[in-house]
Amino acid sequence: MKKPSSRLLRRTLALFIASMILAIYGLSSQAQDSTAETPVEETAPALEERVAAIETSSATTVAAIDTSWVLLTGFLVFFMQTGFAVLEAGLVRQTGVVNALLENFIDAGLTAIIFWGVGFGIAFGNDVGGLGLIGGDNFFLSGAMVIENGVIMYPSIMTANADLVYPNLSVLTFFFFQFAFAATASTITTGAMAERTDYVGDLIYTGLMAAFTYPVIVHWVWGGGWLGDNSFHDFAGSTVIHTVGGFTALVGAWMLGPRPKREFGKFPPAHNLAWATLGTMILWFGWYGFNPGSTLGMGNPGLVGLVILNTTLGAGAGALATMFLQFVRTGKWDLVFTLNGSLAGLVGVTAGCAYFMPWASVLVGAVAGILVVYAVEFIESIKIDDPVGAFSVHGVCGVWGTLAIGIFAHPGLAWGYFAGKGGLIEGGGFEMLITQAIGSGAVIVATTVMAFVMFGALKAVNLLRVHSAGDKMGIDAFEHGVSVWPDVLPMPSITQTPKGSTVAAPQTSPAPSGD
């Protein structure tokens, strides 16, 4: 009788040999089938199809990433409307807070409709007559959705305007980002004209800025117009947005005249410094959409990182420069000026945030922080009432930021935008500085002329300044019939005189004057 262990060993060996034979047979059969099913001559086309599929998938992924980035940063820019509203409400007097809040809020709604209908086409439509002055199609976003064979297609901005090369962005996505910018331009103006602008007049000039004033300058610089074609550079809007908003604000404030009970040389106290601080911090936060979003994609992470860094350094340097300057001058740590200093630094680096080395952004921001102090005092000395310093922050520092490109632009940071040329101190000579100065000057002249025409027409039909009764009782009571603090600032009753003019009846209890 054989031992069990010997029998088990033989069975195990037999199973192993059988398994090996089956495995070899199976591999041989699979190889034959593969050879039969995939002839050698079909390998190359199949490979090409696979490569094409991978490239299509990759392009779709890149477009999705870029679209997500632009939308996210556009949301941040839109949130800046909140910052402007809260900052302005904090800096004006109690009797004009509701008016300031409503003006800033409705600015977004009105701009959305008008920029969709008219402004976007003027800004980014194909150039009319080849002169580089104005766009003339894609009104109401007519080129944003195209029906082909019963299927809705969403063309890229490159398809809609051959002069613009943004193949990864649909026109719809690009519109939203640019709408957020457009709303910012007119919101800047409301700050300088706060507390005494007729509300209907405010709606009219906001609509005109969204339809024409701002879009024309956009076309010149970003829409394939004459300034962009002549190597003028403004990466994120020191000229296009801030200079336009600032100089429009200056003209509007001058034509309006000062607020009632305004004593020049003595700034009226801000209504709520906590609100002003919160508004400024929201604006700084929103600027991380404003500047980095202007890359219009994430294809160059290094560029995005540099823009974010330069934005941060410009804001910090502006705030510190203003704070220390005011302390040296007055012996006090001034909150309001420090807040405006940070905004001045942000405006200053906006044009060149993609072209500056970090040290240059610190210098540009610091100079902006100093300029804003003296600009505010100059505007005060010529008796123009600008309640929030809108012209000093956006107009003056917008011009400075534009010129700073011609001084500090580094040739190694060209990013394909200016062919490796540098600014004055980077060995590029005066060429870029002269170009920047000409472009900035042209925008200032055009914006100022359009502002005079716009505000002059409103003044001619008595829609620029609020009714004199509104000056007496406060614009919130006159235009809106409500107070921001109804428990401490009761509304005066309003009566009609025989001639139909509105006057305020005596108040039942004393209320703070707000000045």
KAUR-V935967 format. One line per field, one symbol per residue. psi: psi as a letter, one per 20 degrees, with the letter a starting at -180 (. if undefined). A space follows every 50 residues. Layout:
BEGIN
psi=???
END
This chain:
BEGIN
psi=pqqhhgghgggggghgggggghgggghgghgggghhhnqhiigghhgggg gghggggghggghgggggghgghhhgghihhgggghgghhhrrhijgggg ggghghgggghgghhgggghghgjrqppjjikhqqjakqklhjhppookj ppqnqrhhhhoiipnmiipqhgghggghghgghgghhghhghjqijpphg hghghgghhhhggghghggggijkahghikkppngjjhghgggggghggg gggghhrrqqkooqioppqqgohggggggghgggghiihgghhihkrkhn hgggggggghgghggghgggggghghghhijqoogghgghgghghgghig hjhiiqqhhhhggggggghghhghgghghhhjlponhjkggggggghggg hghhgigipphikhkjhkkjqragikjibighggghgggggggggggggh gggghgghhhjkjgqqqhhhhgiphggghikqqhmhhimqpqqprprhii qprprqqhqqqqhj.
END
